[in-house]
Amino acid sequence: MDGGLFVLVWLVLTVVFLIIQRTERVKKRGVMFVMLLFAVPLAWFINLRGAWGGAVVALIAAVVMNWLFWVLVGRYNPVGSSDNIRVLGMDD
């Protein structure tokens, strides 16, 4: 298993899962579609290298890291809604 490839795949998958995790419910389907655009070239690259074993290990590591983030931070700080955002102007 190539260490550099493992770190690259782990980092990309961790960021993709984190973005999906911290997206509000209304926008989640669109964000998943956009993140799929990252997954297709990544799968092509992994297939080109023939490193599916390392990719599976990186996938498991990314899922574990995102689960830990959700347990330690995400449960106590839920994703807000864009309807609740109030912009303060000069008159406020």
C-alpha positions, 0 to 999 in steps of 0.5 A: 500500500502506497502511503502517499496515495493513502493520504491523498485518498483519505484527505479527499474523502474526509473533506467530501464527507465533512462537507456533506455532513455539515450541509443543511438538510435542504441543500444536501442533495445538491451538495451530494451531486457536486461531491460526486464530481470529486468521486468520479475522478478519484475512482478513475485515479485509483483504478489507474493505479490499481490501488483498491486495497489502499483506497478501501482502507482510506475510505474506512479511515475517512468514515471513522474520522468523520464519525469521530467529528460528529460525536465530538463536535457535530452533535452538540453544534448542529447545522443551522438553517439559512432561514435563521441568519440575520444580517446586521446593517447600518441601522441595526 
